[in-house]
Amino acid sequence: MSLVDRFRRPKLQTTSQPASSTNGSRAPALSSAYGEEFVVDLERRREQLVAKVAELQWDLGGLVYEMIVRNSIDVEVIVKRALPLQDADAELGEVERILRMEQTGTAGVCNSCGAPHSTGATFCWQCGKPILAQVSGNEILKG
């Protein structure tokens, strides 16, 4: 499931501002391609991820503290508990990057999965496939 599909699913109402007052005027690329509700969903998801990352950091810090106090550090448990934090932090970074692109404009969407990409992107951040098709020199000369 692509990031776009995840944000298009209906969500529970959270304390988010209406689309018209969230960030002034929007660059046309992402808003026109997916609609203003997509941008609002991304902003809502960013708020959720910020809260989730903060909670996971708090929990992981408390776990490490308790292990240190008891002089019983188990690295495997720490790593296992850090994985969800790492995943949430990576998703948060990607959502923030997409929202920043929205303010400056995007170059297009991936042909394979439909995820937006910025100018100069070589590979899709979502599916990992090349953004530009490989073309031989002979085909370029013919065209």
DSSP file with accessible surface (Angstrom, degrees, kcal/mol):
  #  RESIDUE AA STRUCTURE BP1 BP2  ACC     N-H-->O    O-->H-N    N-H-->O    O-->H-N    TCO  KAPPA ALPHA  PHI   PSI    X-CA   Y-CA   Z-CA
    1    1 A M              0   0  143      0, 0.0     2,-0.0     0, 0.0   112,-0.0   0.000 360.0 360.0 360.0 128.9    0.0    0.0    0.0
    2    2 A S     >  -     0   0   13    111,-0.1     4,-2.1     1,-0.1     5,-0.2  -0.313 360.0-109.9 -78.8 165.4    1.5    3.3   -1.0
    3    3 A L  H  > S+     0   0    3      1,-0.2     4,-1.8     2,-0.2     5,-0.2   0.892 119.7  55.7 -60.9 -39.0    1.8    6.4    1.2
    4    4 A V  H  > S+     0   0    8      1,-0.2     4,-1.1     2,-0.2    -1,-0.2   0.933 107.4  48.6 -60.9 -44.9   -0.9    8.1   -0.8
    5    5 A D  H  > S+     0   0   86      1,-0.2     4,-0.8     2,-0.2     3,-0.4   0.893 107.6  55.3 -63.2 -39.0   -3.3    5.2   -0.3
    6    6 A R  H  < S+     0   0   70     -4,-2.1     3,-0.5     1,-0.2    -1,-0.2   0.888 110.2  45.7 -61.8 -37.0   -2.7    5.2    3.4
    7    7 A F  H  < S+     0   0    2     -4,-1.8    -1,-0.2     1,-0.2    -2,-0.2   0.674 104.7  61.8 -83.3 -14.2   -3.6    8.9    3.7
    8    8 A R  H  < S+     0   0  100     -4,-1.1    -1,-0.2    -3,-0.4    -2,-0.2   0.654  81.4 100.3 -84.0 -15.9   -6.7    8.6    1.5
    9    9 A R  S  < S-     0   0  127     -4,-0.8     2,-0.0    -3,-0.5    -3,-0.0  -0.404  90.6 -94.1 -66.4 147.4   -8.4    6.2    4.0
   10   10 A P        -     0   0  131      0, 0.0     2,-0.3     0, 0.0    -1,-0.1  -0.351  48.4-162.6 -62.4 140.9  -11.0    7.7    6.3
   11   11 A K        -     0   0   59     -4,-0.1     2,-0.1    -3,-0.1     3,-0.1  -0.847  25.5 -94.2-122.9 160.6   -9.5    8.8    9.6
   12   12 A L        -     0   0  151     -2,-0.3     2,-0.2     1,-0.1    -1,-0.0  -0.453  54.3 -96.8 -68.9 145.6  -10.9    9.7   13.0
   13   13 A Q        +     0   0  162     -2,-0.1     2,-0.2     2,-0.0    -1,-0.1  -0.461  50.0 179.7 -68.8 128.6  -11.4   13.4   13.4
   14   14 A T        -     0   0   45     -2,-0.2     2,-2.1    -3,-0.1    30,-0.0  -0.711  46.2 -78.7-118.5 178.4   -8.5   15.0   15.2
   15   15 A T  S    S+     0   0  135     -2,-0.2     2,-0.4    29,-0.1    -2,-0.0  -0.539  75.4 144.2 -81.6  80.8   -7.8   18.6   16.2
   16   16 A S        -     0   0   31     -2,-2.1     3,-0.1    31,-0.0    24,-0.0  -0.920  50.5-113.7-119.7 147.7   -6.7   19.8   12.8
   17   17 A Q        -     0   0  112     -2,-0.4     5,-0.1     1,-0.1    -2,-0.0  -0.400  44.4 -89.6 -74.0 157.6   -7.3   23.1   11.3
   18   18 A P    >>  -     0   0   86      0, 0.0     3,-1.2     0, 0.0     4,-0.5  -0.248  40.2-107.7 -63.4 157.7   -9.5   23.4    8.2
   19   19 A A  G >4 S+     0   0   35      1,-0.3     3,-0.8     2,-0.2     4,-0.5   0.846 115.0  57.3 -58.0 -36.5   -7.8   23.1    4.9
   20   20 A S  G 34 S+     0   0  107      1,-0.2    -1,-0.3     2,-0.1     4,-0.2   0.778 113.4  37.3 -71.7 -21.8   -8.1   26.7    4.0
   21   21 A S  G <4 S+     0   0   65     -3,-1.2    -1,-0.2     1,-0.1    -2,-0.2   0.331  90.3  91.8-112.3   9.4   -6.3   28.0    7.1
   22   22 A T  S << S-     0   0   25     -3,-0.8    -2,-0.1    -4,-0.5    -1,-0.1   0.920 110.9 -13.5 -73.9 -42.7   -3.6   25.4    7.5
   23   23 A N  S    S-     0   0   66     -4,-0.5    -1,-0.2     1,-0.4    -2,-0.1   0.013  87.7-114.0-153.9  36.8   -0.8   27.0    5.5
   24   24 A G  S    S+     0   0   56     -4,-0.2    -1,-0.4     2,-0.0     2,-0.2  -0.318  82.6   3.9  66.0-140.8   -2.0   29.8    3.4
   25   25 A S  S    S-     0   0  119     -3,-0.1     2,-0.3    -4,-0.1    -5,-0.0  -0.563  73.9-141.5 -82.9 145.5   -1.7   29.2   -0.3
   26   26 A R        -     0   0   37     -2,-0.2    77,-0.1     1,-0.0    -2,-0.0  -0.749  20.6-107.5-103.9 148.6   -0.5   25.8   -1.6
   27   27 A A     >  -     0   0   18     75,-1.0     4,-0.9    -2,-0.3     5,-0.2  -0.492  34.2-124.5 -67.1 145.3    1.8   25.1   -4.5
   28   28 A P  H  > S+     0   0   99      0, 0.0     4,-2.3     0, 0.0     5,-0.4   0.745  91.6  77.1 -70.6 -21.9   -0.3   23.6   -7.2
   29   29 A A  H  > S+     0   0   29      2,-0.2     4,-1.7     1,-0.2     5,-0.1   0.953 105.4  22.8 -59.6 -65.0    1.6   20.3   -7.8
   30   30 A L  H  > S+     0   0    1      2,-0.2     4,-2.5     1,-0.2     5,-0.5   0.916 125.6  51.1 -72.0 -41.9    0.6   18.1   -4.8
   31   31 A S  H  X S+     0   0   15     -4,-0.9     4,-2.0     1,-0.2    -2,-0.2   0.916 115.1  41.8 -62.9 -43.0   -2.7   19.8   -4.1
   32   32 A S  H  < S+     0   0   95     -4,-2.3    -1,-0.2    -5,-0.2    -2,-0.2   0.850 116.1  49.6 -75.1 -31.4   -3.9   19.7   -7.7
   33   33 A A  H  < S+     0   0   61     -4,-1.7    -2,-0.2    -5,-0.4    -1,-0.2   0.892 133.4  10.5 -73.1 -39.8   -2.7   16.1   -8.2
   34   34 A Y  H  < S-     0   0   33     -4,-2.5     4,-0.3    -5,-0.1    -3,-0.2   0.481 109.0-108.8-119.2  -9.1   -4.2   14.6   -5.0
   35   35 A G    >X  -     0   0   29     -4,-2.0     4,-1.0    -5,-0.5     3,-0.8   0.029  33.8 -81.0  94.0 156.5   -6.6   17.3   -3.7
   36   36 A E  H 3> S+     0   0   61      1,-0.2     4,-2.2     2,-0.2     5,-0.2   0.828 124.5  65.3 -63.9 -30.1   -6.4   19.6   -0.7
   37   37 A E  H 3> S+     0   0  115      1,-0.2     4,-2.6     2,-0.2    -1,-0.2   0.847  95.8  58.1 -64.9 -30.1   -7.7   16.8    1.5
   38   38 A F  H <> S+     0   0    1     -3,-0.8     4,-2.2    -4,-0.3    -1,-0.2   0.929 107.3  46.7 -62.2 -43.6   -4.5   14.8    0.8
   39   39 A V  H  X S+     0   0    0     -4,-1.0     4,-2.4     2,-0.2    -2,-0.2   0.920 112.3  49.8 -66.3 -41.5   -2.4   17.7    2.2
   40   40 A V  H  X S+     0   0   11     -4,-2.2     4,-2.6     1,-0.2    -1,-0.2   0.915 110.1  51.2 -64.0 -39.9   -4.6   18.0    5.2
   41   41 A D  H  X S+     0   0   17     -4,-2.6     4,-2.7     1,-0.2    -1,-0.2   0.892 109.2  51.0 -63.5 -39.4   -4.3   14.3    5.8
   42   42 A L  H  X S+     0   0    0     -4,-2.2     4,-2.4     2,-0.2    -2,-0.2   0.914 110.7  48.3 -63.3 -41.7   -0.5   14.5    5.6
   43   43 A E  H  X S+     0   0   13     -4,-2.4     4,-2.0     2,-0.2    -2,-0.2   0.911 112.7  48.2 -65.6 -39.8   -0.5   17.3    8.1
   44   44 A R  H  X S+     0   0   28     -4,-2.6     4,-2.2     2,-0.2    -2,-0.2   0.918 111.6  50.2 -64.4 -42.6   -2.8   15.3   10.4
   45   45 A R  H  X S+     0   0   52     -4,-2.7     4,-2.8     1,-0.2    -2,-0.2   0.891 107.3  54.6 -64.1 -38.0   -0.5   12.3   10.0
   46   46 A R  H  X S+     0   0   78     -4,-2.4     4,-2.6     2,-0.2    -1,-0.2   0.936 107.9  49.4 -60.8 -43.7    2.5   14.4   10.8
   47   47 A E  H  X S+     0   0   84     -4,-2.0     4,-2.0     1,-0.2    -2,-0.2   0.914 112.2  48.3 -61.0 -43.1    0.8   15.4   14.1
   48   48 A Q  H  X S+     0   0   62     -4,-2.2     4,-2.4     1,-0.2    -1,-0.2   0.912 112.7  48.1 -63.0 -43.4    0.1   11.8   14.9
   49   49 A L  H  X S+     0   0    0     -4,-2.8     4,-3.1     2,-0.2     5,-0.3   0.873 107.5  54.8 -68.1 -37.0    3.6   10.7   14.1
   50   50 A V  H  X S+     0   0   72     -4,-2.6     4,-2.3    -5,-0.2    -1,-0.2   0.941 112.2  44.5 -60.2 -44.6    5.1   13.5   16.2
   51   51 A A  H  X S+     0   0   61     -4,-2.0     4,-2.4    -5,-0.2    -2,-0.2   0.919 114.6  48.8 -65.7 -41.1    3.1   12.3   19.2
   52   52 A K  H  X S+     0   0   95     -4,-2.4     4,-2.8     2,-0.2     5,-0.2   0.921 111.5  48.5 -65.3 -44.9    3.9    8.7   18.5
   53   53 A V  H  X S+     0   0    9     -4,-3.1     4,-2.6     2,-0.2     5,-0.2   0.926 111.8  50.0 -62.0 -43.0    7.7    9.4   18.2
   54   54 A A  H  X S+     0   0   53     -4,-2.3     4,-2.3    -5,-0.3    -2,-0.2   0.927 112.7  46.8 -61.9 -43.1    7.7   11.4   21.4
   55   55 A E  H  X S+     0   0  126     -4,-2.4     4,-2.7     2,-0.2    -2,-0.2   0.923 113.0  48.4 -65.0 -44.1    5.9    8.6   23.3
   56   56 A L  H  X S+     0   0   37     -4,-2.8     4,-2.6     1,-0.2     5,-0.2   0.889 111.7  50.0 -65.5 -37.3    8.2    5.9   21.9
   57   57 A Q  H  X S+     0   0  110     -4,-2.6     4,-2.7    -5,-0.2    -1,-0.2   0.918 111.5  49.2 -64.4 -42.8   11.2    8.0   22.8
   58   58 A W  H  X S+     0   0  207     -4,-2.3     4,-2.4    -5,-0.2    -2,-0.2   0.937 113.4  46.0 -61.0 -48.0    9.9    8.5   26.3
   59   59 A D  H  X S+     0   0   60     -4,-2.7     4,-2.4     2,-0.2    -2,-0.2   0.915 113.8  48.2 -62.9 -43.8    9.1    4.7   26.7
   60   60 A L  H  X S+     0   0   29     -4,-2.6     4,-2.6     2,-0.2     5,-0.2   0.921 111.8  49.9 -65.2 -41.5   12.5    3.7   25.4
   61   61 A G  H  X S+     0   0   42     -4,-2.7     4,-2.6     1,-0.2    -2,-0.2   0.912 111.5  48.8 -62.2 -41.7   14.3    6.2   27.6
   62   62 A G  H  X S+     0   0   35     -4,-2.4     4,-2.6    -5,-0.2    -2,-0.2   0.904 110.6  51.0 -65.0 -39.1   12.4    4.9   30.6
   63   63 A L  H  X S+     0   0   36     -4,-2.4     4,-2.3     2,-0.2    -2,-0.2   0.943 111.8  46.2 -62.5 -48.2   13.2    1.3   29.7
   64   64 A V  H  X S+     0   0   47     -4,-2.6     4,-2.5     1,-0.2    -2,-0.2   0.922 112.2  51.8 -62.5 -42.1   16.9    2.1   29.4
   65   65 A Y  H  X S+     0   0  142     -4,-2.6     4,-2.8     1,-0.2     5,-0.2   0.934 109.8  48.5 -59.7 -47.2   16.9    4.0   32.7
   66   66 A E  H  X S+     0   0   82     -4,-2.6     4,-2.0     1,-0.2    -1,-0.2   0.888 111.1  50.9 -63.0 -37.6   15.2    1.1   34.5
   67   67 A M  H  <>S+     0   0   22     -4,-2.3     5,-2.7    -5,-0.2     4,-0.3   0.914 111.6  47.5 -65.1 -40.3   17.8   -1.3   33.1
   68   68 A I  H ><5S+     0   0   96     -4,-2.5     3,-1.3     3,-0.2    -2,-0.2   0.927 110.5  51.2 -66.3 -44.4   20.6    0.9   34.2
   69   69 A V  H 3<5S+     0   0   83     -4,-2.8    -1,-0.2     1,-0.3    -2,-0.2   0.896 114.9  43.2 -60.8 -37.2   19.2    1.3   37.7
   70   70 A R  T 3<5S-     0   0  166     -4,-2.0    -1,-0.3    -5,-0.2    -2,-0.2   0.413 108.5-127.2 -89.0   1.4   18.8   -2.4   38.0
   71   71 A N  T < 5S+     0   0  149     -3,-1.3    -3,-0.2    -4,-0.3     2,-0.1   0.895  76.3 115.8  53.5  44.3   22.3   -3.0   36.5
   72   72 A S      < +     0   0   80     -5,-2.7     2,-0.5    -6,-0.1    -1,-0.1  -0.597  41.0 178.7-142.7  76.4   20.7   -5.4   34.0
   73   73 A I        -     0   0   99     -2,-0.1     2,-0.6    -5,-0.1    -9,-0.1  -0.706   7.8-171.4 -88.1 125.0   21.1   -4.0   30.5
   74   74 A D     >  -     0   0   73     -2,-0.5     4,-1.9     1,-0.1     3,-0.4  -0.913   4.5-169.7-116.9 101.3   19.7   -6.2   27.7
   75   75 A V  H  > S+     0   0   97     -2,-0.6     4,-3.0     1,-0.2     5,-0.2   0.862  84.5  58.7 -62.3 -36.8   20.7   -4.8   24.3
   76   76 A E  H  > S+     0   0  160      1,-0.2     4,-2.4     2,-0.2    -1,-0.2   0.903 106.7  47.6 -61.5 -40.5   18.4   -7.1   22.4
   77   77 A V  H  > S+     0   0   51     -3,-0.4     4,-2.4     2,-0.2    -1,-0.2   0.924 112.4  49.9 -66.4 -40.8   15.4   -5.8   24.3
   78   78 A I  H  X S+     0   0   35     -4,-1.9     4,-1.5     1,-0.2    -2,-0.2   0.941 112.7  46.3 -63.3 -46.2   16.5   -2.2   23.7
   79   79 A V  H  X S+     0   0   81     -4,-3.0     4,-1.3     1,-0.2     3,-0.2   0.923 111.9  51.4 -63.2 -42.9   17.0   -2.8   19.9
   80   80 A K  H  < S+     0   0  156     -4,-2.4     3,-0.3    -5,-0.2    -1,-0.2   0.904 113.2  44.7 -61.5 -39.9   13.7   -4.6   19.7
   81   81 A R  H  X S+     0   0  115     -4,-2.4     4,-0.6     1,-0.2    -1,-0.2   0.708 109.2  57.9 -77.4 -19.7   11.9   -1.7   21.4
   82   82 A A  H  X S+     0   0   28     -4,-1.5     4,-2.7    -3,-0.2    -1,-0.2   0.717  88.2  76.5 -81.9 -21.0   13.8    0.8   19.2
   83   83 A L  H  X S+     0   0   84     -4,-1.3     4,-2.5    -3,-0.3     5,-0.2   0.922  94.0  47.3 -59.5 -47.4   12.6   -0.6   15.9
   84   84 A P  H  > S+     0   0   59      0, 0.0     4,-2.6     0, 0.0    -1,-0.2   0.898 112.8  51.5 -62.2 -34.3    9.1    0.9   16.1
   85   85 A L  H  X S+     0   0   25     -4,-0.6     4,-2.7     2,-0.2    -2,-0.2   0.927 109.6  49.1 -64.9 -43.4   10.6    4.2   17.0
   86   86 A Q  H  X S+     0   0  125     -4,-2.7     4,-2.3     1,-0.2    -1,-0.2   0.921 112.7  47.7 -63.0 -43.0   12.9    4.0   14.0
   87   87 A D  H  X S+     0   0  108     -4,-2.5     4,-2.4     2,-0.2    -2,-0.2   0.929 113.8  46.3 -63.6 -46.3   10.1    3.2   11.7
   88   88 A A  H  X S+     0   0    3     -4,-2.6     4,-2.6     1,-0.2    -2,-0.2   0.903 112.9  50.4 -64.8 -39.5    7.9    6.0   13.0
   89   89 A D  H  X S+     0   0   88     -4,-2.7     4,-2.4    -5,-0.2    -1,-0.2   0.901 110.3  49.7 -65.9 -39.5   10.7    8.5   12.9
   90   90 A A  H  X S+     0   0   64     -4,-2.3     4,-2.0    -5,-0.2    -2,-0.2   0.921 112.4  47.1 -65.2 -43.4   11.5    7.5    9.3
   91   91 A E  H  X S+     0   0   37     -4,-2.4     4,-2.8     2,-0.2     5,-0.2   0.916 111.0  52.3 -64.7 -40.3    7.9    7.9    8.3
   92   92 A L  H  X S+     0   0   15     -4,-2.6     4,-2.7     1,-0.2     5,-0.2   0.935 108.7  50.5 -60.7 -44.5    7.7   11.3   10.1
   93   93 A G  H  X S+     0   0   32     -4,-2.4     4,-2.1     1,-0.2    -1,-0.2   0.900 111.9  47.5 -60.7 -39.9   10.8   12.4    8.2
   94   94 A E  H  X S+     0   0   39     -4,-2.0     4,-2.5     2,-0.2    -2,-0.2   0.910 111.3  49.7 -70.2 -40.6    9.2   11.4    4.9
   95   95 A V  H  X S+     0   0    0     -4,-2.8     4,-2.5     1,-0.2    -2,-0.2   0.934 112.2  48.5 -63.2 -43.3    5.9   13.1    5.6
   96   96 A E  H  X S+     0   0   65     -4,-2.7     4,-2.3    -5,-0.2    -1,-0.2   0.899 110.3  51.8 -63.9 -37.8    7.7   16.3    6.6
   97   97 A R  H  X S+     0   0   58     -4,-2.1     4,-2.3    -5,-0.2    -2,-0.2   0.935 110.3  48.3 -64.1 -42.8    9.8   16.1    3.4
   98   98 A I  H  X S+     0   0    0     -4,-2.5     4,-2.0     1,-0.2    -2,-0.2   0.917 111.3  50.0 -64.7 -41.3    6.6   15.7    1.3
   99   99 A L  H  X S+     0   0    4     -4,-2.5     4,-1.3     1,-0.2    -1,-0.2   0.889 109.7  50.8 -66.0 -36.5    4.9   18.6    3.1
  100  100 A R  H  X S+     0   0  142     -4,-2.3     4,-1.4     1,-0.2    -1,-0.2   0.899 108.9  52.1 -65.1 -39.4    8.0   20.8    2.5
  101  101 A M  H  X S+     0   0   11     -4,-2.3     4,-3.6     1,-0.2    -2,-0.2   0.874 102.9  59.6 -62.2 -35.4    7.9   19.8   -1.2
  102  102 A E  H  < S+     0   0    0     -4,-2.0   -75,-1.0     1,-0.2    -1,-0.2   0.880 105.3  48.5 -61.0 -36.4    4.3   20.9   -1.2
  103  103 A Q  H  < S+     0   0  111     -4,-1.3    -1,-0.2    -3,-0.2    -2,-0.2   0.831 124.8  29.5 -73.2 -31.5    5.4   24.4   -0.2
  104  104 A T  H  < S-     0   0  121     -4,-1.4    -2,-0.2     1,-0.2    -1,-0.2   0.594 119.8-103.9-103.1 -14.9    8.0   24.5   -2.9
  105  105 A G     <  -     0   0   21     -4,-3.6    14,-0.3    -5,-0.2     2,-0.3   0.001  26.0-110.3 104.8 149.1    6.4   22.3   -5.5
  106  106 A T        -     0   0   25     -4,-0.1    12,-0.2    12,-0.1     3,-0.1  -0.785  10.4-136.7-111.5 160.1    6.9   18.7   -6.6
  107  107 A A        -     0   0   54     10,-1.8     2,-0.3    -2,-0.3    11,-0.2   0.748  65.4 -75.0 -86.6 -26.9    8.3   17.4   -9.9
  108  108 A G  E     -A  117   0A  24      9,-1.4     9,-2.7    11,-0.0     2,-0.3  -0.993  51.9 -67.1 163.4-160.2    5.8   14.6  -10.3
  109  109 A V  E     -A  116   0A  59     -2,-0.3     2,-0.2     7,-0.3     6,-0.1  -0.910  47.9 -95.6-127.7 154.6    4.7   11.2   -9.2
  110  110 A C     >  -     0   0    5      5,-2.5     4,-1.4    -2,-0.3    21,-0.1  -0.461  24.3-141.8 -67.6 135.3    6.3    7.8   -9.5
  111  111 A N  T  4 S+     0   0  153     20,-0.2    -1,-0.1     1,-0.2    20,-0.1   0.760  98.0  47.9 -69.7 -24.8    5.0    5.8  -12.5
  112  112 A S  T  4 S+     0   0   68      3,-0.1    -1,-0.2    17,-0.1    19,-0.0   0.934 132.7   4.8 -83.0 -49.1    5.1    2.6  -10.4
  113  113 A C  T  4 S-     0   0   37      2,-0.1  -109,-0.2  -112,-0.0    -2,-0.2   0.530  89.7-119.5-118.9 -10.7    3.4    3.5   -7.2
  114  114 A G     <  +     0   0   21     -4,-1.4    -3,-0.1     1,-0.3    -6,-0.0   0.534  57.5 150.1  85.9   5.4    2.1    7.0   -7.6
  115  115 A A        -     0   0    0     -6,-0.1    -5,-2.5     1,-0.1    -1,-0.3  -0.491  50.8-110.5 -72.5 139.8    4.2    8.5   -4.7
  116  116 A P  E     -A  109   0A   1      0, 0.0     2,-0.3     0, 0.0    -7,-0.3  -0.365  36.3-166.8 -68.1 150.3    5.2   12.2   -5.2
  117  117 A H  E     -A  108   0A  24     -9,-2.7   -10,-1.8     7,-0.1    -9,-1.4  -0.962  14.3-121.9-137.7 156.7    8.8   13.0   -5.8
  118  118 A S    >   -     0   0   36     -2,-0.3     3,-1.8   -12,-0.2   -12,-0.1  -0.423  44.2 -76.0 -91.4 170.0   10.9   16.1   -5.8
  119  119 A T  T 3  S+     0   0  118    -14,-0.3    -1,-0.1     1,-0.3     3,-0.1  -0.408 119.4  23.0 -63.2 134.7   13.0   17.7   -8.6
  120  120 A G  T 3  S+     0   0   71      1,-0.3    -1,-0.3    -2,-0.1     2,-0.1   0.399  83.9 147.2  88.9  -3.0   16.2   15.8   -9.0
  121  121 A A    <   -     0   0   28     -3,-1.8    -1,-0.3     1,-0.2     3,-0.1  -0.448  25.8-175.5 -68.4 136.6   15.0   12.5   -7.4
  122  122 A T        +     0   0   93      1,-0.3     9,-3.0    -2,-0.1    10,-0.6   0.811  68.1  26.3 -98.7 -41.3   16.6    9.5   -9.0
  123  123 A F  B    S-B  130   0B 127      7,-0.3    -1,-0.3     8,-0.1     2,-0.3  -0.910  87.7-102.5-124.8 152.2   14.7    6.7   -7.2
  124  124 A C     >  -     0   0    6      5,-2.8     4,-1.3    -2,-0.3    -7,-0.1  -0.539  20.6-147.1 -71.8 133.3   11.2    6.6   -5.7
  125  125 A W  T  4 S+     0   0   71     -2,-0.3    -1,-0.1    -9,-0.2    -8,-0.1   0.767  95.5  46.8 -71.8 -25.1   11.3    6.8   -1.9
  126  126 A Q  T  4 S+     0   0   53    -10,-0.1    -1,-0.1     3,-0.1    -2,-0.0   0.951 131.1  11.2 -84.3 -52.4    8.3    4.6   -1.6
  127  127 A C  T  4 S-     0   0   52      2,-0.1    -2,-0.1   -12,-0.1    -1,-0.1   0.594  90.1-128.4-107.6 -13.9    9.0    1.6   -3.9
  128  128 A G     <  +     0   0   45     -4,-1.3    -3,-0.1     1,-0.3     3,-0.1   0.456  60.1 136.9  83.0   1.6   12.7    2.2   -4.8
  129  129 A K        -     0   0  115      1,-0.1    -5,-2.8    -6,-0.1    -1,-0.3  -0.462  65.1 -88.7 -81.5 154.4   12.2    2.0   -8.5
  130  130 A P  B     -B  123   0B  69      0, 0.0    -7,-0.3     0, 0.0    -1,-0.1  -0.329  26.4-148.9 -62.0 140.4   13.9    4.5  -10.8
  131  131 A I  S    S+     0   0   18     -9,-3.0     2,-0.4   -21,-0.1   -20,-0.2   0.907  83.4  51.6 -74.8 -43.7   12.0    7.7  -11.5
  132  132 A L  S    S-     0   0  131    -10,-0.6     2,-0.2   -11,-0.1    -1,-0.1  -0.773  89.8-119.1 -98.7 140.9   13.4    8.1  -15.0
  133  133 A A        -     0   0   86     -2,-0.4     2,-0.4     1,-0.1    -2,-0.1  -0.490  31.1-111.1 -75.0 143.0   13.3    5.4  -17.6
  134  134 A Q        -     0   0  176     -2,-0.2     2,-0.4    -4,-0.1    -1,-0.1  -0.627  38.5-172.6 -75.3 127.5   16.7    4.2  -18.9
  135  135 A V        -     0   0   73     -2,-0.4     2,-0.1    -3,-0.0    -3,-0.0  -0.984  18.8-126.8-125.6 134.7   17.1    5.2  -22.5
  136  136 A S     >  -     0   0   53     -2,-0.4     4,-1.6     1,-0.1     3,-0.2  -0.348  24.3-114.2 -76.1 160.3   20.0    4.2  -24.8
  137  137 A G  H  > S+     0   0   48      1,-0.2     4,-2.3     2,-0.2     5,-0.2   0.855 115.5  57.3 -62.0 -36.6   22.1    6.7  -26.7
  138  138 A N  H  > S+     0   0  116      1,-0.2     4,-1.9     2,-0.2    -1,-0.2   0.899 104.9  50.9 -63.0 -39.4   20.8    5.4  -30.0
  139  139 A E  H  > S+     0   0  111     -3,-0.2     4,-1.6     2,-0.2    -1,-0.2   0.873 109.4  51.1 -66.6 -35.0   17.2    6.1  -29.0
  140  140 A I  H  < S+     0   0  115     -4,-1.6    -2,-0.2     1,-0.2    -1,-0.2   0.922 110.2  48.9 -67.1 -42.9   18.1    9.7  -28.0
  141  141 A L  H  < S+     0   0  146     -4,-2.3    -2,-0.2     1,-0.2    -1,-0.2   0.842 110.2  51.7 -66.5 -32.7   19.8   10.3  -31.3
  142  142 A K  H  <        0   0  177     -4,-1.9    -1,-0.2    -5,-0.2    -2,-0.2   0.869 360.0 360.0 -68.3 -38.2   16.8    9.0  -33.2
  143  143 A G     <        0   0  101     -4,-1.6    -2,-0.2    -5,-0.1    -3,-0.1   0.892 360.0 360.0 -74.3 360.0   14.4   11.2  -31.4
